[in-house]
Amino acid sequence: MYYPYFRGKQFELITIRELAELLARKNFIPVIEPVRESLGGLKKALKAVCDAGGRAIVIVNPYHGDHQEDGANISGLLQEDFKDADNISAGILLRNDMAVDAVIACYQQHIDHHPVLIHAGFTAPKVLAVELGDRMPELTNIFIEDHANTLYRKHFDGSTRILVRDGFKRRKNSEFAKIPIEEFSELHLTFQSDLGMNGFGDFLVVGDSYSDGGGPAYAVAIHLTFIDPDADEVMYIYHFVSTTNDTPNDPAGKFAQALEKLIEKLDSGTSHILNTEAIQEFRSLHAKGHFPGLGYVKKLSMKHHIETLAAYLD
């Protein structure tokens, strides 16, 4: 039902590992686009998914990161370490520079891993649908909403169809201070009844925009989603931003400022933020006055997002 889209950086993969049992229990299926040359973290994450009895989709032809020119090592990982893992699928990313013949060739190459098509800019949906023919009922098609409108998606009627929406509006961290709360998505409410989809996904609280590495943080922001029962159960997102944002110095102090704002909101009793394990860890960090690093903070925000949707869709 829910397909969170991860770029395979360290803390994204750790998030999958730590939530493997929850993902499996809720039938949430992570989509992973490996972006780092080393595949050790990916292997650990997939093993955790398998051990928990869950499912995952691994993109074998990434658009971003170290494997964008050649995904052979990813294909090799699936063939060598997950050869008999029916619950690990090969994801084929369909961009605007990919021809129909190349899609079919990649599909055939990975047929043993139940290929999933991920539509992200592809320009020949009608021709591809004809080529797929009677394979359509057994296929899963994942559509990145910004690249696949209603007419595009219609060509793949009869398959399992998943719509992924980017609910995170990317800005400089300091700019989030002007918008402390905003709508994230209502897709969890509308994907089936209004849009005719079999499932939905998002890019968590990271967004679709990819950057290889972050520069110094002039401001630190903690992004947390919540479902508002007073607004038809639409999902919103809070941005808790450090007060200091004029130099790249003292990220620990800036984190403390942002965390203090988060704790104040939680203690107000009006936040609607679910008391997830991630939130409990934020409280623990506040009590100890500890800064775990920005990657770890992002991991907690991603965990909270998934825990929130798991509770809602229970």
C-alpha positions in Angstrom: 0.0 0.0 0.0 2.7 2.5 1.0 5.9 2.8 -1.0 8.4 5.2 0.6 11.1 6.2 -2.0 14.6 6.3 -0.5 17.9 7.4 -2.0 20.5 4.9 -0.7 22.6 7.2 1.4 23.8 5.9 4.8 21.1 7.1 7.0 18.3 6.2 4.6 19.5 2.6 4.5 19.9 2.6 8.3 16.3 3.8 8.5 15.1 0.8 6.4 17.2 -1.6 8.6 15.8 -0.3 11.8 12.2 -0.3 10.6 12.4 -3.6 8.7 10.0 -5.3 11.0 7.4 -2.5 11.0 7.7 -2.2 7.2 7.1 -5.9 6.8 4.2 -6.0 9.3 2.4 -3.1 7.5 3.2 -4.4 4.0 5.1 -1.1 3.3 7.5 -1.6 0.4 10.5 0.7 0.3 11.8 1.7 -3.1 15.6 2.2 -3.0 17.7 4.1 -5.6 21.3 3.2 -4.7 23.5 6.3 -5.0 26.7 5.2 -3.2 29.4 3.1 -4.9 29.7 0.8 -1.9 26.8 -1.5 -1.7 27.5 -2.9 1.8 24.9 -0.7 3.5 22.3 -1.7 0.8 23.1 -5.4 1.4 22.6 -5.0 5.1 19.3 -3.2 4.6 18.0 -5.8 2.2 19.0 -8.6 4.5 17.1 -7.0 7.3 14.0 -6.7 5.0 14.3 -10.4 4.1 14.8 -11.5 7.7 11.7 -9.6 8.7 9.7 -11.2 5.9 9.2 -7.9 4.1 9.6 -6.7 0.5 11.7 -4.1 -1.2 12.4 -2.7 -4.7 15.9 -1.9 -5.7 16.5 0.3 -8.7 19.1 -1.3 -11.0 19.7 1.7 -13.2 19.9 4.7 -10.9 19.6 8.2 -12.3 21.6 9.8 -9.4 24.8 9.0 -7.7 27.8 6.7 -8.3 25.9 4.1 -10.4 24.2 6.4 -12.9 26.6 5.3 -15.7 26.5 1.6 -14.9 24.2 -0.3 -12.6 25.9 -3.7 -13.2 27.1 -4.0 -9.6 23.6 -3.5 -8.3 22.3 -6.2 -10.7 25.2 -8.4 -9.5 24.3 -7.9 -5.9 20.7 -9.1 -6.6 21.9 -12.1 -8.6 24.6 -13.2 -6.2 23.2 -12.4 -2.7 19.5 -12.3 -3.3 19.1 -14.8 -6.1 16.3 -16.7 -4.4 14.7 -13.8 -2.6 11.3 -13.5 -4.2 10.5 -10.5 -2.0 13.3 -8.3 -3.5 12.3 -6.8 -6.9 14.4 -5.1 -9.5 13.2 -1.6 -10.1 13.7 -0.2 -13.6 13.8 3.6 -13.7 12.2 5.0 -16.9 13.6 8.4 -17.7 13.2 10.6 -20.8 16.5 9.3 -22.3 15.4 5.6 -22.3 14.0 3.9 -25.4 11.3 1.2 -25.3 13.8 -1.5 -26.5 16.1 -0.7 -23.6 13.2 -1.0 -21.1 12.2 -4.4 -22.5 15.9 -5.6 -22.5 16.3 -4.5 -18.9 13.0 -6.2 -18.0 14.1 -9.4 -19.5 17.6 -9.2 -17.9 16.0 -9.0 -14.4 13.0 -11.3 -15.0 14.0 -13.5 -12.1 13.5 -10.6 -9.7 9.9 -9.6 -10.7 10.8 -6.3 -12.4 8.9 -3.2 -11.3 8.7 -0.2 -13.7 9.2 3.3 -12.2 8.0 6.0 -14.5 10.0 9.2 -14.0 10.1 11.1 -17.3 9.6 8.4 -19.9 8.1 9.7 -23.1 6.6 6.6 -24.9 4.0 5.1 -22.6 1.6 4.0 -25.3 4.3 2.0 -27.3 5.6 0.5 -24.1 2.2 -0.6 -23.0 1.6 -2.4 -26.3 5.0 -4.1 -26.0 4.2 -5.3 -22.5 0.9 -6.7 -23.7 -0.4 -9.6 -21.7 2.3 -9.2 -19.0 0.4 -6.1 -17.7 -1.7 -7.9 -15.0 1.4 -9.2 -13.3 3.3 -5.9 -13.4 3.7 -3.2 -10.8 4.0 0.3 -12.3 5.1 3.1 -10.0 4.5 6.6 -11.3 6.4 9.7 -10.0 3.5 12.1 -10.2 5.4 15.1 -11.5 6.3 13.0 -14.6 3.2 10.9 -15.2 -0.2 12.6 -15.5 -3.6 10.9 -15.6 -3.5 10.2 -19.3 0.0 8.8 -19.1 -1.1 6.4 -16.2 -4.1 5.3 -18.1 -2.0 3.3 -20.6 -1.1 1.0 -17.7 -4.6 0.1 -16.6 -4.8 -3.5 -15.6 -1.5 -3.5 -13.7 -0.8 -2.7 -10.0 -0.4 1.0 -10.1 1.3 3.1 -7.4 1.5 6.9 -7.3 4.4 8.7 -5.7 4.0 12.4 -4.8 6.8 14.7 -3.5 5.1 16.4 -0.5 8.3 18.1 0.7 8.9 21.6 -0.7 12.6 22.0 -0.6 14.1 25.3 0.5 17.1 26.6 2.3 16.8 25.7 6.0 16.7 29.3 7.1 13.7 29.9 4.8 11.6 27.3 6.6 11.5 29.6 9.6 9.0 31.8 7.7 6.8 28.8 7.1 6.7 26.8 10.4 3.8 24.6 9.2 2.4 23.7 5.8 0.4 21.0 4.0 2.4 17.9 3.1 -0.1 15.6 1.3 -3.6 14.1 1.2 -2.5 11.2 -1.0 -3.0 8.7 1.8 -6.7 9.7 1.7 -7.3 9.9 -2.1 -5.0 7.5 -3.8 -7.6 4.8 -4.1 -11.1 6.4 -4.2 -10.2 9.5 -6.3 -7.2 8.4 -8.3 -7.8 4.7 -8.8 -4.4 3.7 -7.6 -3.5 0.5 -5.7 -1.0 2.2 -3.4 0.8 5.5 -2.8 4.3 6.7 -1.9 6.4 9.8 -1.2 10.0 10.9 -0.8 9.5 11.1 3.0 10.7 14.4 4.5 13.7 14.6 2.2 12.1 15.3 -1.1 12.8 14.3 -4.7 15.5 16.9 -5.2 18.9 15.1 -5.0 22.2 16.6 -3.8 25.3 14.5 -3.4 26.5 16.1 -0.2 25.5 18.9 2.0 27.5 22.0 2.7 27.9 23.7 6.1 24.5 24.2 7.8 23.8 27.9 8.4 20.5 26.8 10.0 19.4 23.5 11.4 15.8 22.3 10.7 13.8 19.4 12.1 11.0 18.4 9.8 8.1 16.4 11.3 4.9 15.3 9.7 1.5 14.8 11.4 -2.0 14.0 10.4 -4.5 16.6 11.5 -7.8 15.2 12.7 -9.2 18.8 12.6 -8.5 19.2 8.9 -10.0 16.0 7.3 -6.9 14.0 8.3 -4.7 15.7 5.8 -1.0 15.3 6.5 1.0 18.5 7.4 4.6 19.1 8.2 6.3 21.2 10.9 9.6 22.9 10.3 11.4 23.6 13.6 14.3 25.9 12.7 17.3 27.2 14.7 17.2 30.8 15.7 20.8 31.3 14.7 21.3 31.1 11.0 24.0 33.7 10.0 27.1 31.5 10.2 28.0 27.8 9.5 29.4 27.5 13.1 28.0 25.5 16.0 25.6 22.9 14.5 25.2 21.4 17.9 23.9 24.7 19.3 21.6 25.2 16.4 20.2 21.7 16.8 19.5 22.5 20.4 17.6 25.6 19.4 15.5 23.7 16.9 14.9 20.8 19.3 13.8 23.3 22.0 11.1 24.6 19.7 10.0 21.0 18.9 9.8 20.1 22.6 7.8 23.3 23.4 5.3 22.4 20.6 5.0 18.8 21.9 4.4 20.0 25.5 1.7 22.4 24.3 -0.6 19.5 23.8 -1.8 21.0 20.5 0.7 19.6 18.0 -1.1 16.5 16.8 2.4 15.0 16.5 2.1 11.3 17.2 4.2 10.0 20.1 6.3 7.6 18.0 9.6 5.9 19.0 11.4 8.7 17.0 9.7 11.4 19.0 10.7 9.6 22.2 14.2 9.6 21.0 14.0 13.4 20.3 12.9 13.8 23.9 15.8 11.8 25.1 18.3 13.8 23.1 16.7 17.0 24.6 17.0 15.6 28.1 20.6 14.6 27.6 21.6 17.8 25.7 23.2 15.6 23.0 23.7 16.3 19.3 23.9 13.1 17.3 24.8 14.7 14.0 22.6 16.0 11.2 22.3 12.6 9.4 21.0 11.0 12.5 18.4 13.8 12.9 17.2 13.2 9.4 16.9 9.5 10.1 14.7 10.2 13.1 12.4 12.5 11.0 12.1 9.7 8.4 11.4 7.1 11.0 8.7 9.3 12.5 7.1 9.8 9.1 6.8 6.1 8.5 5.7 5.4 12.1 3.0 8.0 11.7 1.6 6.5 8.5 1.8 3.0 10.0 -0.3 4.1 12.9 -2.8 5.9 10.6 -3.2 3.0 8.2 -3.4 0.4 11.0 
